[in-house]
Amino acid sequence: MKNLLPGLRKFSESVFNTRKPLFESLANGQTPHTLLITCSDSRIDPNLITQTEPGELFVVRNAGNIIPPFGSSQGGEEAAIEFAIDGLKVSNIVICGHSHCGAMAALMNRVNIDALPSMKKWLGHAQATKRIVESSSGGKETQLIKVIEENILVQSHSLKTHPAVSNALRQGRIRIFGWVYNFENGMVNLYDKKQNRFIPSSEVKIELFEDSSQYAL
């Protein structure tokens, strides 16, 4: 806590005052434009990598950025997703994985989690990812980044089983995107449906991103 208390004081005594109008406006409510579903990994700072302000992102985090199919989990993901879509009316959903993901390494048995029974149970919601990767690669020996990317696609299918999501998709109110954040170079790769692969954000043309479903899952 000795590392946190000075930060709390700095925020309330100096940082807050420099952004006071923003925080005062947030006291009246939130209107985020994007639901970001990402990993709990401490190395990810959603607002930092997207360069967004407080109030722009509604964030759901858990180990492995996993989205259990509707009705299959007692966690809070269902409520958060429903609230973001039908309560806050977000227009985008981003599933963001990341390089060097410990949860995905554990899924592929590269990390022993026998002493973590809750984690082991949670990864059961990503077994489809494991089966797809092992089948396509011909075995367990595959690059972790392939597992991370495939998991985003698998979780997007689970996400669509949620009534709020499927209904919003039918009405054309939301789009779903897949990202991979790379710690080592700061690059965020976006899934390109046309190319069926993740490409660097620097290669994405903004005008196409706005008008095309090429980058939507």
Backbone as CSV, one residue per row, in Angstrom:
resi,resn,N_x,N_y,N_z,CA_x,CA_y,CA_z,C_x,C_y,C_z
1,MET,0.807,-1.215,0.000,0.000,0.000,0.000,0.843,1.268,0.000
2,LYS,2.075,1.147,0.479,2.919,2.351,0.521,3.196,2.887,-0.871
3,ASN,3.035,2.035,-1.904,3.224,2.496,-3.276,1.959,3.135,-3.843
4,LEU,0.817,2.848,-3.231,-0.447,3.352,-3.746,-0.880,4.668,-3.109
5,LEU,-0.648,4.819,-1.821,-1.115,6.006,-1.114,-0.581,7.309,-1.703
6,PRO,0.710,7.408,-2.028,1.195,8.658,-2.635,0.482,8.975,-3.945
7,GLY,0.150,7.923,-4.697,-0.555,8.132,-5.955,-1.961,8.660,-5.730
8,LEU,-2.632,8.126,-4.695,-3.972,8.621,-4.375,-3.936,10.102,-4.027
9,ARG,-2.955,10.472,-3.256,-2.837,11.872,-2.845,-2.513,12.773,-4.025
10,LYS,-1.627,12.304,-4.884,-1.258,13.105,-6.054,-2.464,13.322,-6.952
11,PHE,-3.268,12.269,-7.114,-4.446,12.402,-7.977,-5.427,13.423,-7.413
12,SER,-5.785,13.264,-6.135,-6.804,14.141,-5.555,-6.318,15.570,-5.370
13,GLU,-5.006,15.750,-5.136,-4.485,17.081,-4.833,-4.022,17.855,-6.062
14,SER,-3.651,17.138,-7.138,-3.137,17.859,-8.307,-3.766,17.414,-9.620
15,VAL,-3.754,16.121,-9.902,-4.261,15.646,-11.190,-5.739,15.973,-11.367
16,PHE,-6.537,15.735,-10.332,-7.978,15.971,-10.433,-8.285,17.417,-10.812
17,ASN,-7.578,18.331,-10.210,-7.848,19.753,-10.463,-7.557,20.164,-11.901
18,THR,-6.589,19.490,-12.533,-6.278,19.820,-13.923,-7.324,19.283,-14.890
19,ARG,-8.127,18.309,-14.431,-9.159,17.702,-15.285,-10.551,17.840,-14.673
20,LYS,-10.710,18.826,-13.814,-11.935,18.964,-13.038,-13.207,19.009,-13.883
21,PRO,-13.262,19.753,-14.973,-14.492,19.766,-15.783,-14.885,18.379,-16.283
22,LEU,-13.886,17.587,-16.684,-14.171,16.233,-17.162,-14.793,15.387,-16.052
23,PHE,-14.160,15.385,-14.887,-14.655,14.548,-13.793,-15.998,15.038,-13.271
24,GLU,-16.235,16.322,-13.310,-17.538,16.846,-12.892,-18.630,16.393,-13.855
25,SER,-18.306,16.346,-15.139,-19.287,15.881,-16.126,-19.583,14.399,-15.940
26,LEU,-18.559,13.626,-15.555,-18.748,12.191,-15.348,-19.622,11.903,-14.139
27,ALA,-19.697,12.856,-13.220,-20.550,12.673,-12.045,-22.023,12.635,-12.431
28,ASN,-22.334,13.131,-13.626,-23.725,13.164,-14.086,-24.126,11.904,-14.844
29,GLY,-23.168,11.011,-15.073,-23.472,9.769,-15.772,-22.378,9.408,-16.763
30,GLN,-22.501,8.210,-17.332,-21.501,7.739,-18.289,-22.145,7.416,-19.629
31,THR,-21.409,7.692,-20.697,-21.875,7.380,-22.054,-20.724,6.773,-22.859
32,PRO,-20.217,5.631,-22.436,-19.110,5.007,-23.172,-19.556,4.572,-24.559
33,HIS,-18.628,4.604,-25.500,-18.955,4.173,-26.861,-18.548,2.737,-27.128
34,THR,-17.685,2.182,-26.246,-17.130,0.853,-26.503,-17.105,-0.006,-25.252
35,LEU,-17.529,-1.252,-25.407,-17.346,-2.281,-24.386,-16.059,-3.002,-24.726
36,LEU,-15.080,-2.915,-23.850,-13.793,-3.564,-24.076,-13.675,-4.755,-23.135
37,ILE,-13.577,-5.942,-23.708,-13.417,-7.169,-22.935,-11.977,-7.606,-23.082
38,THR,-11.243,-7.569,-21.985,-9.822,-7.868,-22.064,-9.366,-8.685,-20.867
39,CYS,-8.087,-9.002,-20.846,-7.512,-9.845,-19.798,-7.236,-9.033,-18.535
40,SER,-7.205,-9.727,-17.411,-6.906,-9.080,-16.132,-5.426,-8.737,-15.982
41,ASP,-4.613,-9.182,-16.903,-3.166,-8.987,-16.826,-2.810,-7.547,-16.465
42,SER,-1.955,-7.392,-15.468,-1.608,-6.060,-14.955,-0.850,-5.202,-15.955
43,ARG,-0.360,-5.814,-17.012,0.417,-5.062,-18.001,-0.455,-4.337,-19.018
44,ILE,-1.770,-4.562,-18.960,-2.684,-3.914,-19.894,-3.350,-2.720,-19.225
45,ASP,-3.242,-1.565,-19.844,-3.947,-0.361,-19.405,-4.825,0.070,-20.575
46,PRO,-6.127,-0.291,-20.557,-6.996,-0.021,-21.713,-7.019,1.431,-22.170
47,ASN,-7.111,2.372,-21.220,-7.160,3.781,-21.629,-5.834,4.258,-22.192
48,LEU,-4.748,3.681,-21.700,-3.430,4.080,-22.192,-3.225,3.628,-23.626
49,ILE,-3.521,2.360,-23.915,-3.237,1.860,-25.264,-4.221,2.397,-26.303
50,THR,-5.422,2.794,-25.872,-6.389,3.366,-26.821,-6.361,4.882,-26.822
51,GLN,-5.619,5.463,-25.871,-5.536,6.922,-25.737,-6.934,7.533,-25.605
52,THR,-7.738,6.924,-24.740,-9.082,7.416,-24.474,-9.165,8.051,-23.097
53,GLU,-10.236,8.803,-22.881,-10.463,9.479,-21.620,-11.347,8.622,-20.712
54,PRO,-11.332,8.896,-19.410,-12.290,8.234,-18.525,-13.711,8.483,-19.036
55,GLY,-14.523,7.429,-19.017,-15.892,7.567,-19.489,-16.120,7.076,-20.906
56,GLU,-15.045,6.789,-21.654,-15.205,6.339,-23.035,-15.303,4.819,-23.165
57,LEU,-14.664,4.100,-22.255,-14.645,2.645,-22.326,-15.368,2.030,-21.134
58,PHE,-16.192,1.035,-21.410,-16.780,0.213,-20.357,-16.009,-1.095,-20.399
59,VAL,-15.268,-1.400,-19.343,-14.285,-2.474,-19.390,-14.708,-3.682,-18.560
60,VAL,-14.611,-4.853,-19.176,-14.811,-6.139,-18.491,-13.494,-6.888,-18.573
61,ARG,-12.977,-7.317,-17.426,-11.681,-7.992,-17.400,-11.775,-9.316,-16.654
62,ASN,-11.088,-10.305,-17.185,-10.924,-11.582,-16.494,-9.724,-12.312,-17.082
63,ALA,-9.334,-13.387,-16.467,-8.170,-14.145,-16.940,-8.456,-14.732,-18.320
64,GLY,-7.691,-14.303,-19.301,-7.814,-14.859,-20.649,-8.856,-14.217,-21.521
65,ASN,-9.418,-13.056,-21.112,-10.483,-12.384,-21.870,-11.493,-13.391,-22.415
66,ILE,-12.025,-14.175,-21.497,-12.958,-15.251,-21.835,-14.401,-14.787,-21.640
67,ILE,-15.264,-15.206,-22.544,-16.692,-14.885,-22.457,-17.471,-16.194,-22.465
68,PRO,-17.884,-16.681,-21.312,-18.650,-17.926,-21.282,-19.948,-17.785,-22.067
69,PRO,-20.389,-18.845,-22.738,-21.681,-18.786,-23.421,-22.786,-18.403,-22.444
70,PHE,-23.817,-17.790,-22.947,-24.907,-17.319,-22.095,-25.479,-18.457,-21.248
71,GLY,-25.607,-18.199,-19.958,-26.198,-19.169,-19.045,-25.264,-20.224,-18.519
72,SER,-23.972,-20.180,-18.898,-23.049,-21.252,-18.505,-22.131,-20.882,-17.352
73,SER,-22.235,-19.669,-16.843,-21.322,-19.230,-15.796,-22.057,-18.411,-14.753
74,GLN,-21.539,-18.466,-13.533,-22.099,-17.679,-12.435,-21.345,-16.360,-12.246
75,GLY,-20.460,-16.055,-13.168,-19.683,-14.828,-13.076,-20.503,-13.609,-13.454
76,GLY,-19.851,-12.444,-13.441,-20.550,-11.200,-13.716,-20.514,-10.757,-15.162
77,GLU,-19.925,-11.581,-16.045,-19.800,-11.167,-17.433,-21.158,-10.910,-18.089
78,GLU,-22.117,-11.797,-17.833,-23.439,-11.646,-18.460,-24.078,-10.303,-18.115
79,ALA,-24.055,-9.967,-16.830,-24.679,-8.715,-16.387,-23.969,-7.508,-16.974
80,ALA,-22.628,-7.555,-17.001,-21.863,-6.426,-17.518,-22.110,-6.221,-19.005
81,ILE,-22.165,-7.310,-19.757,-22.408,-7.224,-21.200,-23.802,-6.676,-21.474
82,GLU,-24.780,-7.195,-20.768,-26.156,-6.725,-20.940,-26.293,-5.241,-20.608
83,PHE,-25.668,-4.836,-19.496,-25.747,-3.444,-19.080,-25.084,-2.523,-20.097
84,ALA,-23.925,-2.944,-20.613,-23.206,-2.119,-21.590,-24.024,-1.908,-22.858
85,ILE,-24.683,-2.958,-23.323,-25.401,-2.881,-24.595,-26.786,-2.262,-24.454
86,ASP,-27.578,-2.788,-23.520,-28.958,-2.325,-23.400,-29.126,-1.168,-22.422
87,GLY,-28.180,-1.040,-21.485,-28.256,0.055,-20.535,-27.506,1.296,-20.986
88,LEU,-26.264,1.091,-21.424,-25.415,2.212,-21.819,-25.401,2.466,-23.324
89,LYS,-25.918,1.513,-24.082,-26.041,1.676,-25.542,-24.706,1.853,-26.248
90,VAL,-23.701,1.068,-25.861,-22.422,1.132,-26.574,-22.640,0.694,-28.011
91,SER,-21.794,1.159,-28.900,-21.935,0.811,-30.318,-20.835,-0.129,-30.803
92,ASN,-19.818,-0.355,-29.968,-18.723,-1.249,-30.328,-18.427,-2.210,-29.188
93,ILE,-18.020,-3.429,-29.549,-17.489,-4.376,-28.575,-16.130,-4.822,-29.091
94,VAL,-15.121,-4.724,-28.241,-13.776,-5.164,-28.602,-13.357,-6.289,-27.660
95,ILE,-12.934,-7.405,-28.234,-12.329,-8.483,-27.454,-10.831,-8.360,-27.668
96,CYS,-10.118,-8.040,-26.607,-8.687,-7.744,-26.723,-7.844,-8.754,-25.953
97,GLY,-7.122,-9.577,-26.691,-6.147,-10.470,-26.088,-4.791,-9.795,-26.064
98,HIS,-3.776,-10.513,-25.636,-2.440,-9.900,-25.568,-1.345,-10.953,-25.664
99,SER,-0.181,-10.508,-26.062,0.965,-11.402,-26.167,1.379,-11.906,-24.790
100,HIS,2.021,-13.058,-24.760,2.545,-13.659,-23.527,1.455,-13.874,-22.477
101,CYS,0.280,-14.305,-22.928,-0.854,-14.490,-22.018,-0.680,-15.761,-21.195
102,GLY,-0.601,-15.605,-19.887,-0.418,-16.749,-19.004,-1.612,-17.685,-19.010
103,ALA,-2.811,-17.136,-19.146,-4.015,-17.973,-19.167,-4.010,-18.879,-20.392
104,MET,-3.619,-18.345,-21.535,-3.577,-19.152,-22.751,-2.443,-20.176,-22.695
105,ALA,-1.348,-19.811,-22.044,-0.258,-20.776,-21.856,-0.731,-21.923,-20.975
106,ALA,-1.490,-21.610,-19.940,-2.029,-22.641,-19.053,-3.038,-23.509,-19.794
107,LEU,-3.833,-22.894,-20.653,-4.808,-23.641,-21.444,-4.126,-24.725,-22.266
108,MET,-2.959,-24.404,-22.796,-2.215,-25.341,-23.630,-1.241,-26.199,-22.820
109,ASN,-1.432,-26.206,-21.503,-0.622,-27.036,-20.588,0.849,-26.655,-20.563
110,ARG,1.134,-25.410,-20.853,2.524,-24.938,-20.771,2.846,-24.408,-19.379
111,VAL,1.800,-24.198,-18.594,1.954,-23.735,-17.222,1.122,-24.654,-16.333
112,ASN,1.712,-25.139,-15.251,1.007,-26.037,-14.340,0.123,-25.223,-13.398
113,ILE,-1.180,-25.468,-13.464,-2.105,-24.744,-12.590,-2.905,-25.713,-11.711
114,ASP,-2.315,-26.866,-11.408,-2.987,-27.839,-10.551,-3.314,-27.251,-9.181
115,ALA,-2.521,-26.292,-8.738,-2.749,-25.666,-7.437,-3.758,-24.528,-7.518
116,LEU,-4.304,-24.304,-8.725,-5.271,-23.220,-8.935,-6.562,-23.811,-9.507
117,PRO,-7.339,-24.505,-8.698,-8.534,-25.199,-9.205,-9.574,-24.279,-9.820
118,SER,-9.742,-23.085,-9.278,-10.726,-22.162,-9.843,-10.295,-21.706,-11.232
119,MET,-9.005,-21.463,-11.385,-8.473,-21.065,-12.687,-8.643,-22.205,-13.699
120,LYS,-8.382,-23.402,-13.242,-8.503,-24.572,-14.120,-9.946,-24.719,-14.602
121,LYS,-10.888,-24.526,-13.706,-12.303,-24.601,-14.063,-12.681,-23.493,-15.036
122,TRP,-12.178,-22.290,-14.793,-12.483,-21.149,-15.651,-12.018,-21.389,-17.080
123,LEU,-10.855,-21.998,-17.242,-10.318,-22.241,-18.576,-11.124,-23.278,-19.345
124,GLY,-12.040,-23.940,-18.653,-12.933,-24.857,-19.351,-13.763,-24.138,-20.402
125,HIS,-13.965,-22.837,-20.216,-14.725,-22.049,-21.189,-13.908,-21.732,-22.438
126,ALA,-12.646,-22.169,-22.459,-11.796,-21.927,-23.630,-11.318,-23.242,-24.249
127,GLN,-11.950,-24.337,-23.883,-11.521,-25.625,-24.414,-11.690,-25.717,-25.930
128,ALA,-12.674,-25.017,-26.466,-12.848,-25.022,-27.924,-11.623,-24.430,-28.604
129,THR,-11.049,-23.413,-27.991,-9.824,-22.811,-28.530,-8.720,-23.851,-28.603
130,LYS,-8.552,-24.577,-27.522,-7.497,-25.592,-27.449,-7.676,-26.660,-28.519
131,ARG,-8.901,-27.149,-28.667,-9.165,-28.198,-29.651,-8.921,-27.709,-31.077
132,ILE,-9.357,-26.487,-31.375,-9.169,-25.948,-32.724,-7.688,-25.798,-33.051
133,VAL,-6.933,-25.252,-32.102,-5.509,-25.016,-32.342,-4.758,-26.328,-32.490
134,GLU,-5.034,-27.280,-31.613,-4.337,-28.572,-31.696,-4.677,-29.303,-32.982
135,SER,-5.919,-29.177,-33.423,-6.339,-29.841,-34.647,-5.705,-29.208,-35.880
136,SER,-5.664,-27.877,-35.900,-5.137,-27.181,-37.075,-3.627,-27.245,-37.172
137,SER,-2.970,-27.335,-36.002,-1.502,-27.342,-36.013,-0.928,-28.745,-36.049
138,GLY,-1.797,-29.744,-35.859,-1.321,-31.121,-35.883,-0.720,-31.576,-34.575
139,GLY,-0.870,-30.793,-33.515,-0.328,-31.197,-32.224,-0.304,-30.059,-31.241
140,LYS,0.261,-30.321,-30.080,0.277,-29.323,-29.013,1.353,-28.271,-29.211
141,GLU,2.365,-28.595,-30.009,3.466,-27.665,-30.197,3.086,-26.615,-31.231
142,THR,2.655,-25.501,-30.778,2.287,-24.408,-31.670,2.646,-23.097,-31.004
143,GLN,2.737,-22.049,-31.773,3.087,-20.748,-31.224,1.951,-20.227,-30.358
144,LEU,2.316,-19.671,-29.218,1.314,-19.159,-28.295,0.464,-18.078,-28.937
145,ILE,1.039,-17.280,-29.818,0.279,-16.199,-30.443,-0.891,-16.750,-31.245
146,LYS,-0.749,-17.950,-31.809,-1.853,-18.561,-32.549,-2.997,-18.911,-31.616
147,VAL,-2.657,-19.356,-30.419,-3.673,-19.676,-29.419,-4.407,-18.409,-28.998
148,ILE,-3.645,-17.358,-28.761,-4.213,-16.076,-28.338,-5.161,-15.533,-29.392
149,GLU,-4.768,-15.607,-30.649,-5.610,-15.106,-31.741,-6.859,-15.963,-31.912
150,GLU,-6.683,-17.270,-31.886,-7.830,-18.163,-32.059,-8.829,-18.003,-30.923
151,ASN,-8.323,-17.755,-29.731,-9.217,-17.599,-28.582,-10.130,-16.388,-28.748
152,ILE,-9.628,-15.335,-29.348,-10.459,-14.154,-29.586,-11.617,-14.500,-30.513
153,LEU,-11.344,-15.274,-31.552,-12.391,-15.661,-32.494,-13.404,-16.580,-31.830
154,VAL,-12.917,-17.516,-31.027,-13.813,-18.434,-30.311,-14.705,-17.671,-29.336
155,GLN,-14.103,-16.757,-28.601,-14.882,-15.999,-27.618,-15.912,-15.084,-28.289
156,SER,-15.638,-14.657,-29.511,-16.624,-13.829,-30.216,-17.882,-14.638,-30.507
157,HIS,-17.725,-15.933,-30.767,-18.888,-16.789,-30.995,-19.680,-16.965,-29.702
158,SER,-18.982,-17.130,-28.591,-19.658,-17.239,-27.298,-20.400,-15.944,-26.976
159,LEU,-19.775,-14.823,-27.305,-20.386,-13.528,-27.043,-21.731,-13.394,-27.757
160,LYS,-21.813,-13.940,-28.953,-23.032,-13.810,-29.747,-24.182,-14.658,-29.222
161,THR,-23.911,-15.537,-28.249,-24.998,-16.308,-27.645,-25.746,-15.483,-26.609
162,HIS,-25.208,-14.341,-26.218,-25.863,-13.485,-25.229,-27.006,-12.738,-25.917
163,PRO,-28.221,-12.811,-25.385,-29.385,-12.196,-26.030,-29.203,-10.723,-26.359
164,ALA,-28.614,-9.961,-25.441,-28.426,-8.530,-25.707,-27.544,-8.310,-26.932
165,VAL,-26.529,-9.158,-27.083,-25.599,-9.035,-28.203,-26.266,-9.454,-29.513
166,SER,-26.894,-10.624,-29.507,-27.518,-11.116,-30.743,-28.616,-10.168,-31.221
167,ASN,-29.363,-9.609,-30.294,-30.427,-8.680,-30.658,-29.855,-7.387,-31.244
168,ALA,-28.807,-6.864,-30.614,-28.183,-5.635,-31.103,-27.537,-5.843,-32.472
169,LEU,-26.978,-7.018,-32.690,-26.390,-7.323,-33.997,-27.463,-7.364,-35.078
170,ARG,-28.588,-7.968,-34.763,-29.686,-8.026,-35.740,-30.193,-6.638,-36.095
171,GLN,-30.180,-5.762,-35.112,-30.659,-4.402,-35.326,-29.584,-3.488,-35.916
172,GLY,-28.369,-4.007,-36.050,-27.281,-3.203,-36.605,-26.791,-2.122,-35.655
173,ARG,-26.979,-2.330,-34.342,-26.593,-1.314,-33.362,-25.152,-1.438,-32.891
174,ILE,-24.543,-2.599,-33.081,-23.177,-2.802,-32.597,-22.338,-3.542,-33.630
175,ARG,-21.032,-3.431,-33.455,-20.084,-4.248,-34.202,-19.080,-4.825,-33.208
176,ILE,-18.570,-5.991,-33.527,-17.621,-6.677,-32.653,-16.271,-6.733,-33.350
177,PHE,-15.213,-6.408,-32.609,-13.863,-6.398,-33.165,-12.927,-7.255,-32.314
178,GLY,-11.888,-7.773,-32.948,-10.880,-8.564,-32.241,-9.521,-7.905,-32.337
179,TRP,-8.880,-7.743,-31.184,-7.551,-7.117,-31.133,-6.571,-7.998,-30.370
180,VAL,-5.295,-7.844,-30.701,-4.207,-8.430,-29.909,-3.195,-7.337,-29.605
181,TYR,-2.980,-7.108,-28.329,-2.011,-6.097,-27.890,-0.677,-6.778,-27.612
182,ASN,0.378,-6.258,-28.228,1.721,-6.820,-28.066,2.549,-5.947,-27.130
183,PHE,2.864,-6.488,-25.950,3.628,-5.726,-24.969,4.982,-5.279,-25.510
184,GLU,5.621,-6.180,-26.258,7.020,-5.983,-26.610,7.274,-4.868,-27.617
185,ASN,6.262,-4.516,-28.405,6.481,-3.451,-29.390,5.380,-2.381,-29.386
186,GLY,4.402,-2.522,-28.504,3.341,-1.526,-28.406,2.325,-1.573,-29.532
187,MET,2.443,-2.570,-30.405,1.544,-2.662,-31.541,0.250,-3.388,-31.156
188,VAL,-0.865,-2.892,-31.672,-2.147,-3.576,-31.518,-2.561,-4.088,-32.890
189,ASN,-2.769,-5.388,-32.999,-3.189,-5.985,-34.262,-4.699,-6.189,-34.269
190,LEU,-5.329,-5.891,-35.397,-6.771,-6.006,-35.556,-7.098,-7.151,-36.504
191,TYR,-8.188,-7.859,-36.200,-8.583,-8.953,-37.078,-9.189,-8.404,-38.364
192,ASP,-8.695,-8.907,-39.472,-9.168,-8.533,-40.798,-9.891,-9.743,-41.382
193,LYS,-11.204,-9.626,-41.494,-12.011,-10.751,-41.957,-11.662,-11.133,-43.401
194,LYS,-11.408,-10.136,-44.222,-11.111,-10.392,-45.628,-9.834,-11.210,-45.787
195,GLN,-8.826,-10.894,-44.977,-7.555,-11.604,-45.048,-7.503,-12.799,-44.090
196,ASN,-8.483,-12.889,-43.208,-8.553,-13.957,-42.211,-7.290,-14.029,-41.370
197,ARG,-6.847,-12.860,-40.917,-5.677,-12.797,-40.051,-5.667,-11.468,-39.306
198,PHE,-4.815,-11.385,-38.293,-4.658,-10.153,-37.533,-3.560,-9.313,-38.176
199,ILE,-3.849,-8.049,-38.404,-2.885,-7.171,-39.050,-2.596,-5.970,-38.149
200,PRO,-1.420,-5.357,-38.275,-1.094,-4.182,-37.457,-2.085,-3.050,-37.685
201,SER,-2.418,-2.337,-36.623,-3.363,-1.229,-36.749,-2.858,-0.172,-37.725
202,SER,-1.545,-0.090,-37.903,-0.983,0.888,-38.835,-1.362,0.591,-40.280
203,GLU,-1.798,-0.641,-40.564,-2.177,-1.021,-41.923,-3.670,-0.838,-42.181
204,VAL,-4.409,-0.470,-41.137,-5.858,-0.310,-41.274,-6.183,1.106,-41.740
205,LYS,-6.914,1.210,-42.826,-7.321,2.508,-43.331,-8.571,2.959,-42.590
206,ILE,-8.496,4.126,-41.977,-9.592,4.608,-41.139,-10.899,4.689,-41.908
207,GLU,-10.846,5.126,-43.160,-12.084,5.262,-43.930,-12.744,3.905,-44.165
208,LEU,-11.932,2.845,-44.359,-12.482,1.506,-44.520,-12.989,0.969,-43.186
209,PHE,-12.277,1.301,-42.133,-12.665,0.841,-40.807,-14.040,1.373,-40.426
210,GLU,-14.330,2.594,-40.815,-15.594,3.219,-40.475,-16.749,2.676,-41.319
211,ASP,-16.497,2.379,-42.582,-17.583,2.086,-43.504,-17.722,0.601,-43.878
212,SER,-16.791,-0.221,-43.469,-16.805,-1.606,-43.918,-16.906,-2.579,-42.757
213,SER,-17.460,-3.748,-43.029,-17.526,-4.815,-42.025,-16.294,-5.718,-42.093
214,GLN,-15.301,-5.282,-42.868,-14.107,-6.083,-43.060,-13.392,-6.405,-41.760
215,TYR,-13.483,-5.492,-40.800,-12.764,-5.661,-39.545,-13.668,-6.093,-38.397
216,ALA,-14.920,-6.393,-38.710,-15.877,-6.809,-37.671,-15.973,-8.338,-37.640
217,LEU,-16.089,-8.869,-36.449,-16.199,-10.317,-36.274,-17.658,-10.769,-36.463
